[in-house]
Amino acid sequence: MSTKRKIEVFSAGCPACEEIIALVNRIACPSCEVAVLDMNQPDTEKRARDLGVRTVPAVAIDNKLAACCSCGGPDEASLRSAGIGTPIG
């Protein structure tokens, strides 16, 4: 079992993206490894496409797009229920 939960935040640098980055960082726990990915970078664009990201901001948890990101955008309750902020172990 992994000791860290991989959290990827896909951002275009807009105010809505910045708000979600702040939210994820606020609710993340020591078991969360948060990375902010810039959609203006070719590698990030490919990664986002592979995960099914259609709009930003979007959040992937352990290599899977959070369910809230495929139907309206991330929110705190959905991200918490997906595991962000819950220690592993």
N, C-alpha and C positions, 0 to 999 in steps of 0.2 A: 504494500500500500504506500502511496506517495505521502510524503510529509508536508508537501506544499500544494495548494490549490492554485492552478495557473489561471489568472484573470487577464484578459486582453480587452482593452478599451479602444475601439476604432473611432478616431476623431478627425474632423476636418478643421479643427481650430476655431469653430464658431462658438458663440455664447452657450448654445444648448449643449454642445460637446463638453465645454469647460464645466458646466454644471454637473454633468454625469461623472466626469473625472473626479471632481470634488466629492460627489456622493460616494463613489466607489472607494476612494481613499479614506473617507470618513468612516465607512462601515467595515472596511477590511480589517482582518485580524492577523495575528502573527502567522497563521497557516496560509494566508493569501499572498501570492506573489503577483503584484500588479504591474502590468506593462501598458503604456499608452502608445498606440501605433498611429502614425500620421498617414492618413489616406492619400496624401500627395506623393508618397514614396511608392515606386513600382512594386517592391516586395510586399508592402502592406496591401496594396490594391489586389495582388494575386492571392494573398492569404485571406483577405476579406471575401473575395469571390469564392474561394474554396469552401469557406464556412457558410456561404449563403447570405452574407450581409447585403442588404438592398438599400438601407438608409443608415445615416449616422446621426447621432451617436449609436453605437451598438456595443454589446458586451458579449464576449465568449468566455465560458468557464470550462476549464479542462478540455479544450479543443472542441467545444460544442457551443453553438450560438444559443444564448439564453432565450427561452421561449418568449419572453416579453419583447424581445427585439425583432421577432418575426410577425408581431401583431400589434404594433402601436408604439413601441419604444420602451426603454428601460424605466423602471420605477423602483423605489427602495424596497417595497414589500416583495416584489417579484425577484429582485436580486438576492434578498435575504433568504427567500424560500429556495433559491437555486444553490445556496451554500455560502455566499459571501458573508463573512463575519462570523462563521461558525468554525471553531477550531477543529482540526482533524485529529483524531486520536481518541 
